[in-house]
Amino acid sequence: MKIIIAIMILNISIFSKNIETSKEFIRLSSPFAQVTAGFLEIKSNYKKDIKIIKAESDFSKHTELHDMKMENSKMTMFAFDFVKIPAHSTMVFEKGYKHIMFIGLNERLKENDIKTIKLFFDNGDSVDVKMKVKKF
């Protein structure tokens, strides 16, 4: 029995190191805004490429993966179905590029709040990410 518990703990420890996040934050928006964006870096320690296929939050009606691009001399924003993270690399979600969009906020976010989102991957894994609300 002790061996099984030790193996389970080892597996949890190994999994927790497969995906590492850093620089996590949600942009503080105006009090009446219904949208805001989240930013972070996600490091994959997997030996294979993985994809983020979904993000969820309990403080917004919709949570989407977004990117921005220049089109006809205008910056446009669009949602996409997944974000590929190559094996042993880091994906950066930053202002003006990839970000997580929170649409239809269920509550007013306040500076220094800590909110948790969940990221889902195509290999069946998921990870909870704590993000601090802060001014941009």
C-alpha positions as YAML, in Angstrom:
chain: A
units: angstrom
residues:
- id: 1
  name: MET
  ca: [0.00, 0.00, 0.00]
- id: 2
  name: LYS
  ca: [2.83, 2.40, 0.89]
- id: 3
  name: ILE
  ca: [4.48, 1.72, -2.46]
- id: 4
  name: ILE
  ca: [1.27, 2.57, -4.36]
- id: 5
  name: ILE
  ca: [0.91, 5.85, -2.46]
- id: 6
  name: ALA
  ca: [4.57, 6.70, -3.12]
- id: 7
  name: ILE
  ca: [4.10, 6.02, -6.85]
- id: 8
  name: MET
  ca: [0.96, 8.19, -6.93]
- id: 9
  name: ILE
  ca: [2.80, 11.06, -5.23]
- id: 10
  name: LEU
  ca: [5.72, 10.67, -7.65]
- id: 11
  name: ASN
  ca: [3.35, 10.79, -10.64]
- id: 12
  name: ILE
  ca: [1.68, 13.97, -9.33]
- id: 13
  name: SER
  ca: [5.11, 15.53, -8.80]
- id: 14
  name: ILE
  ca: [6.25, 14.61, -12.30]
- id: 15
  name: PHE
  ca: [3.04, 15.90, -13.91]
- id: 16
  name: SER
  ca: [3.24, 19.20, -12.07]
- id: 17
  name: LYS
  ca: [6.59, 19.85, -13.72]
- id: 18
  name: ASN
  ca: [5.41, 19.05, -17.27]
- id: 19
  name: ILE
  ca: [3.67, 22.44, -17.51]
- id: 20
  name: GLU
  ca: [5.08, 25.49, -15.74]
- id: 21
  name: THR
  ca: [3.54, 28.96, -15.82]
- id: 22
  name: SER
  ca: [5.05, 32.33, -14.96]
- id: 23
  name: LYS
  ca: [4.33, 36.05, -15.29]
- id: 24
  name: GLU
  ca: [0.58, 35.37, -14.91]
- id: 25
  name: PHE
  ca: [-1.73, 38.38, -14.69]
- id: 26
  name: ILE
  ca: [-5.11, 39.73, -15.74]
- id: 27
  name: ARG
  ca: [-5.36, 43.30, -16.95]
- id: 28
  name: LEU
  ca: [-7.37, 45.53, -14.63]
- id: 29
  name: SER
  ca: [-10.16, 47.02, -16.73]
- id: 30
  name: SER
  ca: [-12.47, 49.94, -16.09]
- id: 31
  name: PRO
  ca: [-15.26, 49.28, -13.56]
- id: 32
  name: PHE
  ca: [-17.94, 49.02, -16.27]
- id: 33
  name: ALA
  ca: [-15.97, 46.96, -18.80]
- id: 34
  name: GLN
  ca: [-17.39, 43.57, -19.76]
- id: 35
  name: VAL
  ca: [-14.10, 42.22, -21.13]
- id: 36
  name: THR
  ca: [-10.47, 41.96, -20.11]
- id: 37
  name: ALA
  ca: [-7.42, 39.92, -21.05]
- id: 38
  name: GLY
  ca: [-4.98, 37.60, -19.34]
- id: 39
  name: PHE
  ca: [-1.29, 37.14, -20.04]
- id: 40
  name: LEU
  ca: [1.32, 34.57, -19.02]
- id: 41
  name: GLU
  ca: [4.17, 32.37, -20.13]
- id: 42
  name: ILE
  ca: [3.62, 28.62, -20.39]
- id: 43
  name: LYS
  ca: [6.63, 26.32, -20.45]
- id: 44
  name: SER
  ca: [6.17, 22.78, -21.70]
- id: 45
  name: ASN
  ca: [8.61, 20.13, -20.51]
- id: 46
  name: TYR
  ca: [6.91, 17.45, -22.59]
- id: 47
  name: LYS
  ca: [8.93, 15.49, -25.13]
- id: 48
  name: LYS
  ca: [6.14, 16.00, -27.70]
- id: 49
  name: ASP
  ca: [4.31, 19.08, -28.96]
- id: 50
  name: ILE
  ca: [1.10, 19.82, -27.09]
- id: 51
  name: LYS
  ca: [-1.85, 22.12, -27.75]
- id: 52
  name: ILE
  ca: [-3.89, 24.29, -25.43]
- id: 53
  name: ILE
  ca: [-7.40, 23.54, -26.63]
- id: 54
  name: LYS
  ca: [-9.51, 25.44, -24.12]
- id: 55
  name: ALA
  ca: [-9.43, 27.90, -21.25]
- id: 56
  name: GLU
  ca: [-12.13, 28.32, -18.57]
- id: 57
  name: SER
  ca: [-12.82, 30.82, -15.82]
- id: 58
  name: ASP
  ca: [-15.62, 31.21, -13.32]
- id: 59
  name: PHE
  ca: [-15.56, 35.02, -13.45]
- id: 60
  name: SER
  ca: [-16.56, 35.39, -17.13]
- id: 61
  name: LYS
  ca: [-19.30, 33.97, -19.33]
- id: 62
  name: HIS
  ca: [-16.79, 33.11, -22.08]
- id: 63
  name: THR
  ca: [-13.05, 32.50, -21.99]
- id: 64
  name: GLU
  ca: [-11.29, 32.37, -25.35]
- id: 65
  name: LEU
  ca: [-7.81, 31.99, -26.78]
- id: 66
  name: HIS
  ca: [-7.09, 35.11, -28.87]
- id: 67
  name: ASP
  ca: [-4.41, 36.55, -31.11]
- id: 68
  name: MET
  ca: [-3.90, 39.81, -32.95]
- id: 69
  name: LYS
  ca: [-2.58, 40.55, -36.41]
- id: 70
  name: MET
  ca: [-2.16, 43.47, -38.76]
- id: 71
  name: GLU
  ca: [-4.65, 43.27, -41.63]
- id: 72
  name: ASN
  ca: [-5.20, 46.04, -44.21]
- id: 73
  name: SER
  ca: [-3.27, 48.50, -42.02]
- id: 74
  name: LYS
  ca: [-5.55, 47.71, -39.06]
- id: 75
  name: MET
  ca: [-4.85, 45.61, -36.00]
- id: 76
  name: THR
  ca: [-7.50, 42.92, -35.69]
- id: 77
  name: MET
  ca: [-8.20, 40.45, -32.91]
- id: 78
  name: PHE
  ca: [-9.49, 36.94, -33.48]
- id: 79
  name: ALA
  ca: [-10.25, 33.78, -31.52]
- id: 80
  name: PHE
  ca: [-8.62, 30.49, -32.41]
- id: 81
  name: ASP
  ca: [-9.22, 26.84, -31.52]
- id: 82
  name: PHE
  ca: [-5.84, 25.94, -30.07]
- id: 83
  name: VAL
  ca: [-2.32, 27.13, -29.33]
- id: 84
  name: LYS
  ca: [0.49, 24.75, -30.21]
- id: 85
  name: ILE
  ca: [3.40, 24.61, -27.78]
- id: 86
  name: PRO
  ca: [6.42, 22.82, -29.28]
- id: 87
  name: ALA
  ca: [8.19, 20.24, -27.13]
- id: 88
  name: HIS
  ca: [10.51, 21.74, -24.51]
- id: 89
  name: SER
  ca: [9.60, 25.34, -25.28]
- id: 90
  name: THR
  ca: [7.77, 28.35, -23.86]
- id: 91
  name: MET
  ca: [4.69, 30.04, -25.32]
- id: 92
  name: VAL
  ca: [4.29, 33.69, -24.42]
- id: 93
  name: PHE
  ca: [0.88, 35.33, -24.13]
- id: 94
  name: GLU
  ca: [1.57, 39.08, -24.19]
- id: 95
  name: LYS
  ca: [0.02, 42.44, -25.02]
- id: 96
  name: GLY
  ca: [-0.51, 42.89, -28.74]
- id: 97
  name: TYR
  ca: [-0.19, 39.18, -29.49]
- id: 98
  name: LYS
  ca: [-1.62, 35.97, -28.03]
- id: 99
  name: HIS
  ca: [-3.76, 36.43, -24.93]
- id: 100
  name: ILE
  ca: [-6.66, 34.89, -23.05]
- id: 101
  name: MET
  ca: [-9.86, 36.91, -23.47]
- id: 102
  name: PHE
  ca: [-12.45, 37.02, -20.70]
- id: 103
  name: ILE
  ca: [-15.81, 38.07, -22.14]
- id: 104
  name: GLY
  ca: [-18.96, 38.92, -20.18]
- id: 105
  name: LEU
  ca: [-17.42, 39.45, -16.76]
- id: 106
  name: ASN
  ca: [-19.59, 38.08, -13.95]
- id: 107
  name: GLU
  ca: [-18.02, 40.34, -11.37]
- id: 108
  name: ARG
  ca: [-15.98, 43.50, -11.07]
- id: 109
  name: LEU
  ca: [-12.30, 42.59, -10.91]
- id: 110
  name: LYS
  ca: [-10.29, 44.58, -8.40]
- id: 111
  name: GLU
  ca: [-6.57, 45.29, -8.37]
- id: 112
  name: ASN
  ca: [-4.63, 42.54, -6.57]
- id: 113
  name: ASP
  ca: [-7.49, 40.01, -6.78]
- id: 114
  name: ILE
  ca: [-6.22, 36.50, -7.44]
- id: 115
  name: LYS
  ca: [-8.32, 34.59, -9.99]
- id: 116
  name: THR
  ca: [-7.90, 31.00, -11.09]
- id: 117
  name: ILE
  ca: [-8.34, 29.85, -14.66]
- id: 118
  name: LYS
  ca: [-8.08, 26.34, -16.05]
- id: 119
  name: LEU
  ca: [-6.17, 25.45, -19.21]
- id: 120
  name: PHE
  ca: [-6.94, 22.21, -21.06]
- id: 121
  name: PHE
  ca: [-4.49, 20.38, -23.32]
- id: 122
  name: ASP
  ca: [-4.98, 17.97, -26.20]
- id: 123
  name: ASN
  ca: [-3.21, 15.18, -24.31]
- id: 124
  name: GLY
  ca: [-5.99, 15.17, -21.70]
- id: 125
  name: ASP
  ca: [-4.09, 17.15, -19.08]
- id: 126
  name: SER
  ca: [-5.30, 20.36, -17.49]
- id: 127
  name: VAL
  ca: [-3.71, 22.89, -15.18]
- id: 128
  name: ASP
  ca: [-5.12, 25.51, -12.81]
- id: 129
  name: VAL
  ca: [-3.38, 28.87, -13.11]
- id: 130
  name: LYS
  ca: [-3.59, 31.60, -10.48]
- id: 131
  name: MET
  ca: [-3.52, 35.07, -12.03]
- id: 132
  name: LYS
  ca: [-3.21, 38.39, -10.22]
- id: 133
  name: VAL
  ca: [-5.31, 41.34, -11.40]
- id: 134
  name: LYS
  ca: [-3.09, 44.35, -11.98]
- id: 135
  name: LYS
  ca: [-2.86, 47.63, -13.86]
- id: 136
  name: PHE
  ca: [-1.25, 47.39, -17.26]
...
